[in-house]
Amino acid sequence: MAIASERRYPYATMSGLPPENPRATAEAAVLKLVPPIPATLSPVPSDPGPDGPVSGEPLPKQGILNGLIKMVRPHQWVKNVFVLAPIFFAKDLVTSTPGGDPALNLNLTGRALAASAVFCLLAGAVYTINDLVDVEADRVHPVKRFRPIARGVVPEALARAAAAGLVITSLGLGFLLDRGFALVALAYFVENLLYSFRLKNVAFVDVSMIALGFVLRVLAGGLATPVRVSVYMYACTLMLALFLGFGKRRHELAHENATKQRAALKAYTKNSLTVALALTGSATIVTYVAYTLDATTETFFKSKSLWLTAPFVAFGIARFLFLVSGRAGRGAKAESPTQEMLHDVPFVLNIVVYVVIMVAIVYRLRPGN
């Protein structure tokens, strides 16, 4: 019996009881020798940047300063180039020196840049207020939940204080620049408050308010310089802004939980937005072509070649439609169409070539000649 017991339990102890599983005992001994991995060395997903998250995993903590910068969305300030449009199309960027040589008009250019800076600060305040209003809705959005306020990177109290400081600073600088300009800037701010708290929930009215903001930018740029703005410029700006606004809604509709994030999307459909985009896009191109062929325009610029820039406008409209439809292969990862455009090489190259050709046509002759 003793021999049988030894054969059955070759690792028998002196107590006569069978030991634990030898393999499990060995593994436990090895694990005791391995120190636990510190939490700081555990893998952390990287920040996806402005295009939104790659996955739904939590992101590492950001600094408050970095969060404040992202909160005011500097990449969206490109829209304030509309403030500079009046001085560009009025041929006032360049003047003549006493010797007859062309030179940059520092006075008007400085005023135009200051006006654009005021709208950038004001836009930062508007975006912050909008994020404060939408904080709960943003938290269920697949991309916008990574915004600084929605994530808790920037405390809501700090965001409110920053918004108030931006409003006071921007409007104060506006009044120093020009009283009429400051009043338009104030109207822009009030219009955005109405949009953030009420009108953004009303389909089609919300896009109209966005378009009004672009028209106010052009009006403000004309008052700050001061430059007379043509009716064609207002009409082109309105049609283009409506087109961009409907494109933004089309882009948002492709996201998950879209109607939870923005109530107005419940009244939009892909078909209705496709029709709206087709109408406003076509109207933008027609209005621009009419502007380039207008006799007054040809006389003012002393050129019949402005129509050469129309194909670039048409390409930009078509490319934007391609981007917001999701056919570019990137899906709906970007937070807004603005990010889609700024990261799309064909779109950016088209704008660069358009500007170069327009400058060559508009400033081919010295002002006053």
Residue, then its C-alpha position, 0 to 999 in steps of 0.5 A: m500500500a505504501i508503494a502504491s501510494e508513493r506511485r500515485y502521489p510521487y510528490a507526497t509530502m511528509s504529512g501524507l496528503p497530496p500536494e497542489n497541482p505542481r504546474a499551478t504551483a510553479e506558475a504561482a511561484v513565477l508570478k510572485l517574482v514578476p513585479p506588477i506593471p505600474a499604471t503609468l506604463s499601461p498603454v494610453p490611446s493617443d489624441p486623435g487631433p482635430d479630425g476627431p477620435v480614431s476609436g471610442e477609447p478615453l483620451p489622455k488628460q490635456g492641459i487647461l491651456n491647450g484645452l482653452i486654445k482648442m475651445v475657441r477653435p482657431h481652425q474655424w477662424v478661416k471663415n473670417v477671411f470674408v472680413l478681408a474680401p471688401i478691401f481685396f476686391a476694391k483694389d485697395l491692397v496696393t497703392s502708389t508711392p510718390g515716385g509711381d511705384p506700387a506699394l502695400n497700403l499699410n493703413l487700410t491693410g492694417r485696419a482690415l487685419a485688425a477687423s478680422a482679428v476682432f471677429c476671430l476673438l468674437a468667434g472664439a467667444v461664440y464657439t465657447i458659449n455654443d459649447l456651454v449650451d450644447v455640453e450635454a448633447d456634445r457628450v453623446h456625439p461620436v466626435k464632439r464629445f472630445r471637445p474640451i468642455a464636454r470632456g471636462v478638460v476646461p471647467e464650465a466656470l472657466a469657460r464662462a469667464a473666458a467667453a466674457g473676457l473675449v466679448i469685452t476685449s473684441l467689442g472694445l477693440g472694435f469701438l476703437l477701430d470704428r463705431g459703425f464696425a463695432l455696432v455690426a460686430l455687436a449685431y453679429f454677437v447678438e445674432n449668434l446668441l439668438y442662434s445658440f439659445r433658440l434658432k439653431n433648433v429651427a430647421f432652415v432658419d438655423v442655416s439662414m442665421i449662419a448665412l447672415g453671419f457671413v454677410l455681417r462679416v463682409l459688411a463689417g470689413g467694408l465699414a472698417t476699411p472703409v470700402r464700398v461693397s458691391v451688391y454682387m459681393y453681398a449676393c455671392t456671400l449670401m448664396l455661398a454661406l447658405f450653401l456651406g450651411f446646408g453642407k454642414r447639416r448634411h455632414e452632421l446628418a451622417h453622424e450617429n445620434a445626429t438628432k440627439q446632438r442637434a434637434a433641427l436635424k430631425a426636420y432635415t433629410k438627405n433628399s431635402l439637403t441635397v436639393a438645397l445644396a443643388l439650388t444654393g450651389s448653382a445660385t452661387i456659381v450663376t451670381y459669381v459669373a454674372y458679377t465677372l461679366d457685369a459691365t461695371t465690374e469690367t470697367f472697374f477692374k479694367s479687364k474682361s478676364l475675370w470670368l476666367t476665375a469662374p471654373f475655380v469657383a465651380f470646382g470648389i462647389a463640386r469638391f465641397l459637395f463631394l466632401v460632405s457627401g462622404r464619398a471622399g473615403r473619410g466617412a464622417k470622422a471630421e468634426s465639421p466640413t471646414q476641417e474636411m476642406l482644410h485637409d483636402v489637397p485638391f480643395v486647398l490647391n484650387i483656392v491657392v490657384y484661384v487667389v493667384i489668378m485673381v491677384a494677377i487680374v485685379y492688380r495687373l494695373r496700378p490703382g488710378n491708372 
